């Protein structure tokens, strides 16, 4: 069993209805599979994914490191991982 903490930032708190969640996984999985499981509703899937890929306006970090969208399938989720999801920040 793997325990993974997910932290939501900005409008993702409204979309997912929480500041954070803890998921217990039966098996190890990669980040793409994890995000797909996390997004339970069509609205949540639509915020995380676009055309089957990570939405370019979404930043996902695993244990404090930004996960490159092209490497989601290679990024393994380990026991005790902390996944943070937030919108791309802009400004000046």
C-alpha positions as CSV (number, residue, x, y, z in Angstrom):
1,X,0.0,0.0,0.0
2,X,1.2,3.5,-0.9
3,X,0.1,6.7,0.8
4,X,0.2,9.8,-1.3
5,X,-0.6,13.4,-0.2
6,X,-2.1,15.7,-2.8
7,X,-2.0,19.5,-2.3
8,X,-4.3,21.7,-4.4
9,X,-3.6,25.4,-5.0
10,X,-5.7,28.3,-6.2
11,X,-8.8,27.4,-8.1
12,X,-7.9,23.7,-8.0
13,X,-9.1,23.8,-4.3
14,X,-12.6,24.6,-5.6
15,X,-12.4,22.1,-8.4
16,X,-11.4,19.3,-6.1
17,X,-13.2,20.6,-3.0
18,X,-10.2,20.5,-0.7
19,X,-6.8,22.0,0.1
20,X,-5.3,18.5,0.3
21,X,-6.2,14.9,0.1
22,X,-4.5,11.7,1.0
23,X,-4.9,8.7,-1.3
24,X,-4.1,5.1,-0.5
25,X,-3.0,3.2,-3.6
26,X,-3.0,-0.6,-3.9
27,X,-0.2,-0.7,-6.5
28,X,2.5,1.6,-7.7
29,X,1.7,3.8,-10.7
30,X,3.1,6.5,-12.8
31,X,2.1,10.1,-12.5
32,X,-0.1,10.0,-15.6
33,X,-2.1,7.1,-14.1
34,X,-2.2,8.8,-10.8
35,X,-3.6,12.1,-12.2
36,X,-6.2,10.2,-14.2
37,X,-7.3,8.4,-11.0
38,X,-7.3,11.6,-9.0
39,X,-9.6,13.4,-11.5
40,X,-12.9,11.6,-10.8
41,X,-15.3,13.9,-12.6
42,X,-15.4,15.3,-16.1
43,X,-14.8,18.8,-14.8
44,X,-11.7,17.6,-12.9
45,X,-10.4,15.7,-15.9
46,X,-11.0,18.8,-18.1
47,X,-9.0,21.0,-15.8
48,X,-6.0,18.5,-15.6
49,X,-6.0,17.2,-19.1
50,X,-6.4,18.6,-22.6
51,X,-6.5,16.4,-25.6
52,X,-5.2,13.5,-23.6
53,X,-2.1,15.4,-22.4
54,X,-1.4,17.5,-19.3
55,X,-3.1,20.9,-19.7
56,X,-0.4,23.4,-20.5
57,X,-1.9,25.7,-17.8
58,X,-1.3,23.1,-15.1
59,X,1.9,22.7,-13.1
60,X,2.4,19.4,-11.2
61,X,5.2,18.9,-8.7
62,X,6.2,15.7,-7.1
63,X,8.2,16.0,-3.8
64,X,9.0,19.6,-4.7
65,X,10.2,19.0,-8.2
66,X,8.3,20.1,-11.3
67,X,7.2,17.1,-13.3
68,X,7.8,17.7,-17.0
69,X,4.6,17.0,-19.0
70,X,6.4,14.8,-21.5
71,X,7.7,12.6,-18.6
72,X,4.4,11.8,-16.8
73,X,4.5,8.2,-17.8
74,X,8.1,7.8,-16.6
75,X,7.6,9.5,-13.2
76,X,6.8,6.9,-10.6
77,X,4.7,7.7,-7.6
78,X,6.3,6.3,-4.4
79,X,5.0,5.8,-0.9
80,X,4.9,9.0,1.0
81,X,5.0,11.2,-2.1
82,X,3.6,14.7,-2.0
83,X,2.0,15.8,-5.3
84,X,1.1,19.5,-5.7
85,X,-1.2,20.8,-8.4
86,X,-1.5,24.4,-9.3
87,X,-2.2,26.7,-12.2
88,X,0.6,28.2,-14.3
89,X,1.5,31.5,-12.6
90,X,1.9,34.6,-14.6
91,X,2.6,38.2,-13.8
92,X,5.2,40.8,-14.0
